[in-house]
Amino acid sequence: MSSLASRTIWGFEVMFLKSTFRKFSSFVRPNELPNLPGTMSAWQLYGYKGLESLKLVSTVEVPPITQPNEVLVKVKAASINSLDVMMSEGYGQQLFENYSYLKPSRISQVTKTHLPLTLGRDFAGVVQAVGGAVKNLQPGDEVMGIIPPPLAGSHAEYLVTSASNMKQKPDNLTMEEAASIPYAGLTAWSALSITAELCIGSKGKKVLVIGAAGGVGSIAIQLLKNWGAIVVASGSSEVIPFLIELGSDFVIDYTSPEAESELYQFGGFDVILDCTGRTHNFNYSFLKPWSNAKYVTLSPPTLRNFDEHGMIGGMMKNGLDLLAANSSAIIEGKTLRWAYFVPSSSALTELVDLARNKKLQTAVDSVFPYEQLPEAYAKMKAGHKRGKIIVTM
């Protein structure tokens, strides 16, 4: 064998050994750390029948750090999102279970995508341990962040997720306030920045936010104002003072008989962000014609179509649904767009910085103790809230 070939093979061996060493040197089991238990309590889903399928289990294994970029966090507060309630009823089951087949080792070790499943998409807490590649966080740091679905969530005493999914908590936020921001904030940011193509340079753009008093809508209003947009917020009469407090330029009481005529007086919107959960009967007439105006909905039928028609059938149904929904709008140069939560470390930094600089007001509707999580789910399902519902550990 030539010396060049020998050096090449040796080089690959060294790279493999280094990679293997980094992987195993970053593996941290909680029972190997002082003052950390091997098991924890977690609210787990044992079926898809909603609240009756949720059980508080005290013998769940504390998740280990298995990747060099991961962080173990003791959860102090977590929010309830509409996605949690919907997943407890089987929403997204087809797609999430197929995800487990794509990444079986990761799922089986940590995420428990198959039942029982721990829900919860965002959190605030205290770092307990970090992987070998994490340099910006250390044990004792107070953090806030997200856990992308379908990974095991934050409705538990401990969680593990990538360091890129969390930021240090600003001192001016309580744990409850910090937990109210990440998932709703990134959902609002994704809808406005990625789907609606708005940004800091969107000064003067007219945006209508429907269902503006909820967790996503309340943050969307504030992002838009920080980006220079003109914001019209729609809500019921009892939330109008709250919408004004958030910085809305104009508010519309959707229960008023004059609501529709008042909206037409704005001369057409560049973007409509619909946070209501409406799945059909979208009104495109309030959009500006022939201006690339967009109706952005946060309730696309994507996952429901997968659940009802399987993966291949669901993909076909999604394409047909999007085409049908746009058939009337596109005649006037308007489009319906489906928005989704997208994890983004840079966007999370932007949200945290806004909160730190008191340019993002947290909106907490109510706080429940950890033991009353089912009651928090019930309140979330009932709707008509102002901001986020929080559970404290």
PANUGU-698271 format. One record per residue (C-alpha): x, y, z; residue in one letter. Coordinates in pm, 1 decimal, padded with zeros to 6 digits. Layout:
<rs>
{u = X v = Y w = Z residu = A};
...
</rs>
This chain:
<rs>
{u = 00000.0 v = 00000.0 w = 00000.0 residu = M};
{u = 00136.6 v = 00342.2 w = -00091.7 residu = S};
{u = 00229.2 v = 00589.9 w = 00177.8 residu = S};
{u = -00035.9 v = 00829.9 w = 00042.9 residu = L};
{u = -00307.4 v = 00564.9 w = 00073.3 residu = A};
{u = -00187.9 v = 00475.9 w = 00423.3 residu = S};
{u = -00199.9 v = 00838.6 w = 00532.7 residu = R};
{u = -00548.8 v = 00877.6 w = 00380.8 residu = T};
{u = -00685.6 v = 00569.1 w = 00558.8 residu = I};
{u = -00517.0 v = 00674.7 w = 00882.7 residu = W};
{u = -00669.8 v = 01020.0 w = 00845.1 residu = G};
{u = -01019.7 v = 00873.2 w = 00810.8 residu = F};
{u = -00957.9 v = 00650.9 w = 01114.4 residu = E};
{u = -00850.4 v = 00950.3 w = 01323.0 residu = V};
{u = -01155.3 v = 01149.6 w = 01209.8 residu = M};
{u = -01384.4 v = 00856.5 w = 01295.9 residu = F};
{u = -01226.4 v = 00811.2 w = 01639.5 residu = L};
{u = -01250.3 v = 01184.4 w = 01714.5 residu = K};
{u = -01615.0 v = 01190.6 w = 01607.4 residu = S};
{u = -01694.2 v = 00882.9 w = 01816.7 residu = T};
{u = -01511.7 v = 01026.9 w = 02117.7 residu = F};
{u = -01699.8 v = 01355.3 w = 02091.0 residu = R};
{u = -02030.5 v = 01170.6 w = 02069.0 residu = K};
{u = -01973.7 v = 00948.5 w = 02370.5 residu = F};
{u = -01792.4 v = 01213.0 w = 02573.9 residu = S};
{u = -02100.9 v = 01433.0 w = 02538.3 residu = S};
{u = -02337.0 v = 01159.6 w = 02660.9 residu = F};
{u = -02453.1 v = 01262.7 w = 03006.9 residu = V};
{u = -02696.8 v = 01058.7 w = 03213.2 residu = R};
{u = -02874.9 v = 01253.2 w = 03490.1 residu = P};
{u = -02795.4 v = 00988.1 w = 03753.7 residu = N};
{u = -02425.5 v = 01053.7 w = 03689.8 residu = E};
{u = -02467.4 v = 01417.8 w = 03795.1 residu = L};
{u = -02476.4 v = 01528.2 w = 04158.7 residu = P};
{u = -02812.4 v = 01641.7 w = 04296.8 residu = N};
{u = -03004.8 v = 01516.3 w = 03991.9 residu = L};
{u = -03256.4 v = 01231.2 w = 04013.0 residu = P};
{u = -03275.5 v = 00950.5 w = 03761.7 residu = G};
{u = -03652.6 v = 00984.6 w = 03726.2 residu = T};
{u = -03897.0 v = 01273.4 w = 03710.4 residu = M};
{u = -04266.8 v = 01346.5 w = 03686.4 residu = S};
{u = -04421.7 v = 01430.1 w = 03350.5 residu = A};
{u = -04769.2 v = 01476.1 w = 03210.2 residu = W};
{u = -04792.9 v = 01206.2 w = 02945.9 residu = Q};
{u = -05046.8 v = 01128.1 w = 02678.0 residu = L};
{u = -05157.1 v = 00762.5 w = 02670.3 residu = Y};
{u = -05415.0 v = 00794.2 w = 02393.7 residu = G};
{u = -05579.7 v = 01048.3 w = 02167.3 residu = Y};
{u = -05898.7 v = 01120.8 w = 02360.7 residu = K};
{u = -05800.8 v = 01464.2 w = 02487.0 residu = G};
{u = -05791.0 v = 01539.4 w = 02858.5 residu = L};
{u = -05889.4 v = 01189.6 w = 02966.3 residu = E};
{u = -05571.9 v = 01056.5 w = 02801.7 residu = S};
{u = -05340.2 v = 01281.0 w = 03008.6 residu = L};
{u = -05175.6 v = 01124.1 w = 03313.4 residu = K};
{u = -04923.3 v = 01258.0 w = 03563.8 residu = L};
{u = -04648.8 v = 00993.8 w = 03583.3 residu = V};
{u = -04374.9 v = 01015.9 w = 03848.9 residu = S};
{u = -04139.6 v = 00746.5 w = 03714.9 residu = T};
{u = -04037.4 v = 00891.1 w = 03377.9 residu = V};
{u = -03664.6 v = 00872.6 w = 03302.8 residu = E};
{u = -03492.6 v = 01210.9 w = 03307.4 residu = V};
{u = -03374.7 v = 01255.6 w = 02946.4 residu = P};
{u = -02997.6 v = 01220.7 w = 02895.6 residu = P};
{u = -02776.8 v = 01450.0 w = 02690.5 residu = I};
{u = -02681.8 v = 01240.5 w = 02386.2 residu = T};
{u = -02554.0 v = 01509.8 w = 02147.8 residu = Q};
{u = -02270.7 v = 01759.9 w = 02205.1 residu = P};
{u = -02500.1 v = 02057.3 w = 02135.3 residu = N};
{u = -02771.2 v = 01960.6 w = 02384.4 residu = E};
{u = -02868.4 v = 02112.5 w = 02718.2 residu = V};
{u = -03052.8 v = 01959.6 w = 03015.0 residu = L};
{u = -03297.3 v = 02207.6 w = 03170.6 residu = V};
{u = -03504.2 v = 02195.1 w = 03489.8 residu = K};
{u = -03838.3 v = 02340.4 w = 03384.5 residu = V};
{u = -03981.3 v = 02622.3 w = 03596.2 residu = K};
{u = -04266.7 v = 02731.9 w = 03368.1 residu = A};
{u = -04420.4 v = 02615.8 w = 03041.0 residu = A};
{u = -04704.1 v = 02739.8 w = 02825.3 residu = S};
{u = -05008.6 v = 02564.9 w = 02682.5 residu = I};
{u = -05047.2 v = 02601.3 w = 02307.3 residu = N};
{u = -05340.4 v = 02515.1 w = 02085.3 residu = S};
{u = -05113.4 v = 02257.8 w = 01919.3 residu = L};
{u = -05084.3 v = 02072.7 w = 02252.2 residu = D};
{u = -05461.7 v = 02046.7 w = 02285.0 residu = V};
{u = -05499.7 v = 01938.2 w = 01922.4 residu = M};
{u = -05222.0 v = 01677.3 w = 01950.0 residu = M};
{u = -05391.4 v = 01533.6 w = 02258.3 residu = S};
{u = -05686.4 v = 01461.3 w = 02028.2 residu = E};
{u = -05474.1 v = 01294.3 w = 01759.5 residu = G};
{u = -05387.3 v = 01592.4 w = 01541.3 residu = Y};
{u = -05070.0 v = 01530.8 w = 01337.5 residu = G};
{u = -05045.6 v = 01166.9 w = 01442.4 residu = Q};
{u = -04966.3 v = 01039.9 w = 01091.2 residu = Q};
{u = -04684.0 v = 01284.7 w = 01022.3 residu = L};
{u = -04526.9 v = 01264.2 w = 01367.3 residu = F};
{u = -04527.4 v = 00884.6 w = 01371.0 residu = E};
{u = -04367.6 v = 00878.9 w = 01025.1 residu = N};
{u = -04102.7 v = 01115.0 w = 01163.3 residu = Y};
{u = -04020.5 v = 00850.2 w = 01421.4 residu = S};
{u = -03945.9 v = 00601.0 w = 01144.6 residu = Y};
{u = -03716.3 v = 00850.0 w = 00973.9 residu = L};
{u = -03514.5 v = 00903.4 w = 01294.1 residu = K};
{u = -03576.0 v = 00586.7 w = 01495.5 residu = P};
{u = -03267.8 v = 00593.3 w = 01719.5 residu = S};
{u = -03317.7 v = 00953.9 w = 01823.6 residu = R};
{u = -03687.1 v = 00900.8 w = 01887.3 residu = I};
{u = -03643.0 v = 00583.4 w = 02090.1 residu = S};
{u = -03370.5 v = 00728.9 w = 02312.4 residu = Q};
{u = -03516.2 v = 01065.2 w = 02396.1 residu = V};
{u = -03826.6 v = 01187.9 w = 02224.2 residu = T};
{u = -04083.8 v = 00913.7 w = 02283.5 residu = K};
{u = -04290.8 v = 01015.7 w = 01981.9 residu = T};
{u = -04489.3 v = 00690.3 w = 02017.4 residu = H};
{u = -04723.4 v = 00686.9 w = 02312.9 residu = L};
{u = -04681.1 v = 00779.8 w = 02589.4 residu = P};
{u = -04602.7 v = 01129.7 w = 02466.0 residu = L};
{u = -04505.6 v = 01441.0 w = 02663.0 residu = T};
{u = -04649.5 v = 01759.9 w = 02514.8 residu = L};
{u = -04541.5 v = 02123.3 w = 02562.2 residu = G};
{u = -04356.3 v = 02333.8 w = 02308.3 residu = R};
{u = -04190.5 v = 02613.0 w = 02507.8 residu = D};
{u = -04042.2 v = 02667.1 w = 02850.4 residu = F};
{u = -03841.1 v = 02874.0 w = 03095.0 residu = A};
{u = -03605.4 v = 02709.8 w = 03341.2 residu = G};
{u = -03255.7 v = 02657.0 w = 03477.5 residu = V};
{u = -02968.0 v = 02479.9 w = 03300.2 residu = V};
{u = -02853.7 v = 02162.8 w = 03479.8 residu = Q};
{u = -02592.1 v = 02025.6 w = 03237.6 residu = A};
{u = -02456.1 v = 02096.3 w = 02889.0 residu = V};
{u = -02304.5 v = 01891.2 w = 02607.3 residu = G};
{u = -01938.6 v = 01921.4 w = 02518.1 residu = G};
{u = -01994.3 v = 02162.1 w = 02227.1 residu = A};
{u = -02207.4 v = 02412.3 w = 02421.2 residu = V};
{u = -01999.7 v = 02720.6 w = 02502.7 residu = K};
{u = -02256.3 v = 02995.5 w = 02563.1 residu = N};
{u = -02448.9 v = 02830.0 w = 02847.0 residu = L};
{u = -02352.6 v = 02672.0 w = 03177.5 residu = Q};
{u = -02528.0 v = 02509.2 w = 03474.0 residu = P};
{u = -02723.1 v = 02764.4 w = 03674.3 residu = G};
{u = -02813.7 v = 02986.9 w = 03377.8 residu = D};
{u = -03178.9 v = 03085.2 w = 03352.4 residu = E};
{u = -03304.6 v = 03019.7 w = 02999.4 residu = V};
{u = -03615.9 v = 03033.0 w = 02781.3 residu = M};
{u = -03675.5 v = 02839.9 w = 02463.5 residu = G};
{u = -03869.8 v = 02597.8 w = 02247.0 residu = I};
{u = -03887.6 v = 02227.6 w = 02171.0 residu = I};
{u = -03991.6 v = 02169.5 w = 01808.2 residu = P};
{u = -04260.7 v = 01907.4 w = 01754.1 residu = P};
{u = -04264.8 v = 01611.1 w = 01766.0 residu = P};
{u = -03989.1 v = 01590.8 w = 02028.8 residu = L};
{u = -04076.3 v = 01515.8 w = 02392.3 residu = A};
{u = -04198.9 v = 01840.3 w = 02538.1 residu = G};
{u = -04184.4 v = 02074.7 w = 02833.3 residu = S};
{u = -04478.9 v = 01954.3 w = 03042.6 residu = H};
{u = -04231.6 v = 01770.6 w = 03262.7 residu = A};
{u = -03981.1 v = 01847.8 w = 03537.4 residu = E};
{u = -03680.4 v = 01821.0 w = 03302.8 residu = Y};
{u = -03618.0 v = 01842.4 w = 02929.1 residu = L};
{u = -03333.3 v = 01816.2 w = 02680.7 residu = V};
{u = -03308.8 v = 02018.2 w = 02361.1 residu = T};
{u = -03046.9 v = 02184.2 w = 02141.6 residu = S};
{u = -02870.0 v = 02492.5 w = 02275.1 residu = A};
{u = -02978.2 v = 02673.7 w = 01957.8 residu = S};
{u = -03339.8 v = 02640.7 w = 02074.8 residu = N};
{u = -03287.6 v = 02850.4 w = 02387.8 residu = M};
{u = -03153.6 v = 03187.1 w = 02499.9 residu = K};
{u = -03061.6 v = 03331.9 w = 02836.3 residu = Q};
{u = -03366.3 v = 03476.5 w = 03009.3 residu = K};
{u = -03361.4 v = 03854.9 w = 03051.6 residu = P};
{u = -03354.7 v = 03964.1 w = 03415.6 residu = D};
{u = -03664.7 v = 04179.9 w = 03365.6 residu = N};
{u = -03882.7 v = 03875.6 w = 03286.8 residu = L};
{u = -04030.0 v = 03631.8 w = 03536.0 residu = T};
{u = -04021.6 v = 03262.3 w = 03449.7 residu = M};
{u = -04393.1 v = 03278.2 w = 03367.3 residu = E};
{u = -04346.3 v = 03575.8 w = 03135.9 residu = E};
{u = -04045.5 v = 03415.3 w = 02967.6 residu = A};
{u = -04237.4 v = 03093.5 w = 02899.3 residu = A};
{u = -04511.7 v = 03290.6 w = 02724.0 residu = S};
{u = -04287.8 v = 03413.4 w = 02442.4 residu = I};
{u = -04089.5 v = 03145.6 w = 02250.9 residu = P};
{u = -04342.9 v = 02927.5 w = 02066.3 residu = Y};
{u = -04606.9 v = 03195.1 w = 02007.9 residu = A};
{u = -04336.0 v = 03445.5 w = 01919.4 residu = G};
{u = -04166.2 v = 03219.5 w = 01665.9 residu = L};
{u = -04502.9 v = 03124.8 w = 01516.8 residu = T};
{u = -04587.5 v = 03493.4 w = 01471.6 residu = A};
{u = -04239.6 v = 03566.3 w = 01334.7 residu = W};
{u = -04257.5 v = 03273.0 w = 01089.7 residu = S};
{u = -04599.4 v = 03379.9 w = 00961.1 residu = A};
{u = -04499.9 v = 03743.7 w = 00917.1 residu = L};
{u = -04138.5 v = 03712.6 w = 00805.1 residu = S};
{u = -04129.0 v = 03387.7 w = 00605.4 residu = I};
{u = -04485.5 v = 03354.1 w = 00477.6 residu = T};
{u = -04597.9 v = 03717.4 w = 00448.2 residu = A};
{u = -04245.9 v = 03837.4 w = 00356.9 residu = E};
{u = -04252.5 v = 04128.1 w = 00600.8 residu = L};
{u = -03950.5 v = 04254.0 w = 00793.3 residu = C};
{u = -03798.8 v = 04555.1 w = 00967.9 residu = I};
{u = -03820.0 v = 04741.9 w = 00636.1 residu = G};
{u = -04199.5 v = 04704.9 w = 00615.9 residu = S};
{u = -04274.3 v = 05061.9 w = 00719.0 residu = K};
{u = -04618.2 v = 05174.2 w = 00607.4 residu = G};
{u = -04748.5 v = 04827.8 w = 00517.5 residu = K};
{u = -05109.6 v = 04786.1 w = 00626.4 residu = K};
{u = -05169.0 v = 04461.7 w = 00814.1 residu = V};
{u = -05494.2 v = 04327.7 w = 00956.6 residu = L};
{u = -05452.0 v = 04083.9 w = 01247.5 residu = V};
{u = -05761.8 v = 03869.2 w = 01307.5 residu = I};
{u = -05787.3 v = 03693.9 w = 01642.9 residu = G};
{u = -05533.7 v = 03942.2 w = 01772.8 residu = A};
{u = -05578.8 v = 03891.3 w = 02148.5 residu = A};
{u = -05433.0 v = 03540.0 w = 02167.2 residu = G};
{u = -05072.3 v = 03440.5 w = 02225.3 residu = G};
{u = -04965.2 v = 03458.3 w = 01859.6 residu = V};
{u = -05176.0 v = 03760.3 w = 01767.9 residu = G};
{u = -05058.4 v = 03969.3 w = 02064.1 residu = S};
{u = -04693.2 v = 03914.6 w = 01970.6 residu = I};
{u = -04764.8 v = 03966.2 w = 01599.0 residu = A};
{u = -04902.7 v = 04313.0 w = 01673.4 residu = I};
{u = -04585.5 v = 04410.7 w = 01857.0 residu = Q};
{u = -04349.9 v = 04266.7 w = 01595.5 residu = L};
{u = -04533.8 v = 04457.5 w = 01324.1 residu = L};
{u = -04513.8 v = 04782.9 w = 01518.9 residu = K};
{u = -04141.1 v = 04731.8 w = 01574.6 residu = N};
{u = -04107.3 v = 04679.9 w = 01198.5 residu = W};
{u = -04296.1 v = 05001.8 w = 01120.7 residu = G};
{u = -04620.7 v = 04854.2 w = 00987.4 residu = A};
{u = -04968.2 v = 05002.1 w = 01030.1 residu = I};
{u = -05162.8 v = 04751.3 w = 01240.0 residu = V};
{u = -05538.1 v = 04702.7 w = 01246.3 residu = V};
{u = -05638.6 v = 04448.1 w = 01511.1 residu = A};
{u = -05968.7 v = 04262.9 w = 01519.8 residu = S};
{u = -06121.2 v = 04124.3 w = 01838.3 residu = G};
{u = -06431.0 v = 04120.1 w = 02055.7 residu = S};
{u = -06540.3 v = 04429.7 w = 02245.9 residu = S};
{u = -06394.8 v = 04312.8 w = 02579.0 residu = E};
{u = -06038.8 v = 04282.7 w = 02441.8 residu = V};
{u = -06026.3 v = 04618.3 w = 02262.2 residu = I};
{u = -05846.1 v = 04798.6 w = 02552.8 residu = P};
{u = -05591.0 v = 04515.2 w = 02556.7 residu = F};
{u = -05530.8 v = 04546.5 w = 02179.9 residu = L};
{u = -05479.8 v = 04921.4 w = 02214.3 residu = I};
{u = -05233.3 v = 04862.7 w = 02498.1 residu = E};
{u = -05031.5 v = 04632.2 w = 02270.9 residu = L};
{u = -04983.3 v = 04918.7 w = 02024.6 residu = G};
{u = -05248.2 v = 04859.1 w = 01757.2 residu = S};
{u = -05304.7 v = 05166.2 w = 01540.6 residu = D};
{u = -05671.8 v = 05079.9 w = 01492.7 residu = F};
{u = -05900.8 v = 04821.4 w = 01651.3 residu = V};
{u = -06216.9 v = 04667.7 w = 01509.7 residu = I};
{u = -06488.1 v = 04501.0 w = 01716.2 residu = D};
{u = -06575.1 v = 04206.9 w = 01493.7 residu = Y};
{u = -06909.9 v = 04164.4 w = 01672.5 residu = T};
{u = -07021.5 v = 04510.0 w = 01558.2 residu = S};
{u = -07265.2 v = 04532.2 w = 01261.6 residu = P};
{u = -07038.1 v = 04800.4 w = 01115.2 residu = E};
{u = -06720.0 v = 04589.4 w = 01134.1 residu = A};
{u = -06713.2 v = 04498.3 w = 00764.6 residu = E};
{u = -06774.9 v = 04852.1 w = 00640.4 residu = S};
{u = -06508.2 v = 04983.3 w = 00878.8 residu = E};
{u = -06252.4 v = 04740.8 w = 00735.1 residu = L};
{u = -06328.5 v = 04849.1 w = 00377.7 residu = Y};
{u = -06248.9 v = 05208.8 w = 00476.7 residu = Q};
{u = -05879.3 v = 05119.0 w = 00505.5 residu = F};
{u = -05856.0 v = 05083.5 w = 00128.5 residu = G};
{u = -05719.1 v = 04731.6 w = 00124.2 residu = G};
{u = -05454.2 v = 04552.4 w = 00328.1 residu = F};
{u = -05112.2 v = 04432.6 w = 00218.7 residu = D};
{u = -05136.9 v = 04136.4 w = 00455.3 residu = V};
{u = -05411.2 v = 03972.0 w = 00658.8 residu = I};
{u = -05286.6 v = 03745.7 w = 00938.8 residu = L};
{u = -05562.7 v = 03511.8 w = 01055.7 residu = D};
{u = -05497.2 v = 03364.7 w = 01401.9 residu = C};
{u = -05853.3 v = 03244.8 w = 01465.4 residu = T};
{u = -05827.8 v = 02879.5 w = 01367.3 residu = G};
{u = -06067.0 v = 02933.4 w = 01075.9 residu = R};
{u = -06012.2 v = 02664.9 w = 00811.0 residu = T};
{u = -06234.3 v = 02795.1 w = 00528.9 residu = H};
{u = -06447.6 v = 03090.1 w = 00411.7 residu = N};
{u = -06151.6 v = 03328.6 w = 00395.7 residu = F};
{u = -06248.7 v = 03681.6 w = 00291.3 residu = N};
{u = -05999.2 v = 03809.1 w = 00033.1 residu = Y};
{u = -06198.8 v = 04122.5 w = -00046.3 residu = S};
{u = -06017.0 v = 04322.3 w = 00223.4 residu = F};
{u = -05680.9 v = 04270.0 w = 00045.7 residu = L};
{u = -05537.3 v = 04517.3 w = -00202.9 residu = K};
{u = -05586.9 v = 04390.4 w = -00558.3 residu = P};
{u = -05285.9 v = 04343.4 w = -00785.9 residu = W};
{u = -05029.8 v = 04425.5 w = -00517.8 residu = S};
{u = -04906.6 v = 04077.6 w = -00418.6 residu = N};
{u = -05131.2 v = 04102.2 w = -00112.8 residu = A};
{u = -05142.5 v = 03791.7 w = 00104.6 residu = K};
{u = -05397.2 v = 03625.5 w = 00328.8 residu = Y};
{u = -05191.4 v = 03425.2 w = 00580.3 residu = V};
{u = -05365.8 v = 03159.1 w = 00787.0 residu = T};
{u = -05217.6 v = 02979.2 w = 01085.9 residu = L};
{u = -05467.6 v = 02693.6 w = 01047.2 residu = S};
{u = -05367.7 v = 02513.9 w = 00727.1 residu = P};
{u = -05524.9 v = 02170.5 w = 00667.1 residu = P};
{u = -05183.9 v = 02007.6 w = 00615.1 residu = T};
{u = -05161.2 v = 01777.5 w = 00916.8 residu = L};
{u = -05533.0 v = 01703.4 w = 00921.0 residu = R};
{u = -05513.4 v = 01591.1 w = 00558.6 residu = N};
{u = -05224.8 v = 01359.5 w = 00646.8 residu = F};
{u = -05429.7 v = 01217.3 w = 00934.7 residu = D};
{u = -05735.3 v = 01156.5 w = 00716.8 residu = E};
{u = -05571.4 v = 01047.3 w = 00390.1 residu = H};
{u = -05228.7 v = 00910.9 w = 00485.4 residu = G};
{u = -04895.2 v = 01055.8 w = 00377.6 residu = M};
{u = -04926.5 v = 01021.2 w = -00001.3 residu = I};
{u = -05298.7 v = 01092.8 w = -00015.0 residu = G};
{u = -05249.7 v = 01383.2 w = 00224.6 residu = G};
{u = -04983.1 v = 01539.2 w = 00004.3 residu = M};
{u = -05217.3 v = 01524.1 w = -00294.5 residu = M};
{u = -05508.5 v = 01663.0 w = -00092.8 residu = K};
{u = -05293.7 v = 01950.3 w = 00036.6 residu = N};
{u = -05198.1 v = 02048.1 w = -00316.4 residu = G};
{u = -05559.8 v = 02040.9 w = -00431.0 residu = L};
{u = -05678.6 v = 02237.1 w = -00126.3 residu = D};
{u = -05421.0 v = 02511.0 w = -00175.0 residu = L};
{u = -05503.5 v = 02534.1 w = -00545.4 residu = L};
{u = -05877.0 v = 02553.2 w = -00476.6 residu = A};
{u = -05834.6 v = 02814.7 w = -00202.8 residu = A};
{u = -05632.0 v = 03037.0 w = -00435.4 residu = N};
{u = -05853.8 v = 02997.5 w = -00742.1 residu = S};
{u = -06070.0 v = 03298.7 w = -00658.5 residu = S};
{u = -05800.7 v = 03513.7 w = -00497.6 residu = A};
{u = -05538.4 v = 03484.8 w = -00769.9 residu = I};
{u = -05772.6 v = 03642.4 w = -01025.3 residu = I};
{u = -05707.1 v = 03974.8 w = -00849.9 residu = E};
{u = -05338.2 v = 03913.6 w = -00783.6 residu = G};
{u = -05394.8 v = 03797.4 w = -00425.3 residu = K};
{u = -05281.6 v = 03474.3 w = -00261.6 residu = T};
{u = -05374.8 v = 03254.7 w = 00032.8 residu = L};
{u = -05067.9 v = 03128.3 w = 00214.7 residu = R};
{u = -05032.9 v = 02865.1 w = 00484.8 residu = W};
{u = -04808.6 v = 02958.4 w = 00776.5 residu = A};
{u = -04631.3 v = 02725.3 w = 01017.2 residu = Y};
{u = -04413.2 v = 02744.7 w = 01324.8 residu = F};
{u = -04047.5 v = 02745.6 w = 01215.2 residu = V};
{u = -03765.7 v = 02722.1 w = 01473.0 residu = P};
{u = -03508.4 v = 02996.8 w = 01423.5 residu = S};
{u = -03224.9 v = 03079.2 w = 01661.0 residu = S};
{u = -03181.5 v = 03428.7 w = 01515.0 residu = S};
{u = -03554.3 v = 03504.5 w = 01541.2 residu = A};
{u = -03558.2 v = 03382.4 w = 01901.4 residu = L};
{u = -03268.7 v = 03619.8 w = 01970.7 residu = T};
{u = -03469.9 v = 03904.9 w = 01817.9 residu = E};
{u = -03770.4 v = 03825.8 w = 02037.3 residu = L};
{u = -03561.4 v = 03798.8 w = 02354.6 residu = V};
{u = -03380.9 v = 04125.4 w = 02276.0 residu = D};
{u = -03713.6 v = 04302.9 w = 02223.4 residu = L};
{u = -03834.4 v = 04172.7 w = 02560.0 residu = A};
{u = -03507.8 v = 04270.8 w = 02729.5 residu = R};
{u = -03537.5 v = 04623.5 w = 02587.9 residu = N};
{u = -03904.8 v = 04642.7 w = 02694.4 residu = K};
{u = -04024.6 v = 04662.8 w = 02333.5 residu = K};
{u = -04218.7 v = 04337.6 w = 02362.5 residu = L};
{u = -04490.9 v = 04322.0 w = 02624.5 residu = Q};
{u = -04562.0 v = 03975.9 w = 02760.5 residu = T};
{u = -04925.9 v = 03873.9 w = 02771.3 residu = A};
{u = -05010.9 v = 03610.6 w = 03032.7 residu = V};
{u = -05379.5 v = 03522.4 w = 03049.6 residu = D};
{u = -05362.9 v = 03289.0 w = 03348.9 residu = S};
{u = -05125.2 v = 03070.8 w = 03551.7 residu = V};
{u = -05194.5 v = 02715.7 w = 03673.2 residu = F};
{u = -04990.4 v = 02496.3 w = 03907.8 residu = P};
{u = -04826.9 v = 02193.6 w = 03745.3 residu = Y};
{u = -05071.6 v = 01953.4 w = 03910.6 residu = E};
{u = -05364.8 v = 02131.9 w = 03742.1 residu = Q};
{u = -05236.5 v = 02101.0 w = 03385.3 residu = L};
{u = -05560.8 v = 01936.8 w = 03259.0 residu = P};
{u = -05753.4 v = 02244.2 w = 03377.3 residu = E};
{u = -05511.1 v = 02461.6 w = 03180.2 residu = A};
{u = -05577.1 v = 02248.8 w = 02870.6 residu = Y};
{u = -05952.3 v = 02288.8 w = 02923.1 residu = A};
{u = -05919.3 v = 02667.5 w = 02943.6 residu = K};
{u = -05706.3 v = 02668.5 w = 02627.6 residu = M};
{u = -05966.7 v = 02465.3 w = 02441.1 residu = K};
{u = -06246.2 v = 02698.2 w = 02556.0 residu = A};
{u = -06076.3 v = 02991.9 w = 02381.0 residu = G};
{u = -06142.3 v = 03364.6 w = 02429.1 residu = H};
{u = -05819.8 v = 03431.0 w = 02615.0 residu = K};
{u = -05585.4 v = 03728.6 w = 02632.5 residu = R};
{u = -05230.8 v = 03608.6 w = 02581.5 residu = G};
{u = -05082.5 v = 03279.3 w = 02700.4 residu = K};
{u = -05185.9 v = 03017.8 w = 02955.4 residu = I};
{u = -04890.5 v = 02917.0 w = 03174.7 residu = I};
{u = -04816.2 v = 02617.6 w = 03397.1 residu = V};
{u = -04559.5 v = 02655.6 w = 03677.1 residu = T};
{u = -04350.1 v = 02375.3 w = 03824.8 residu = M};
</rs>
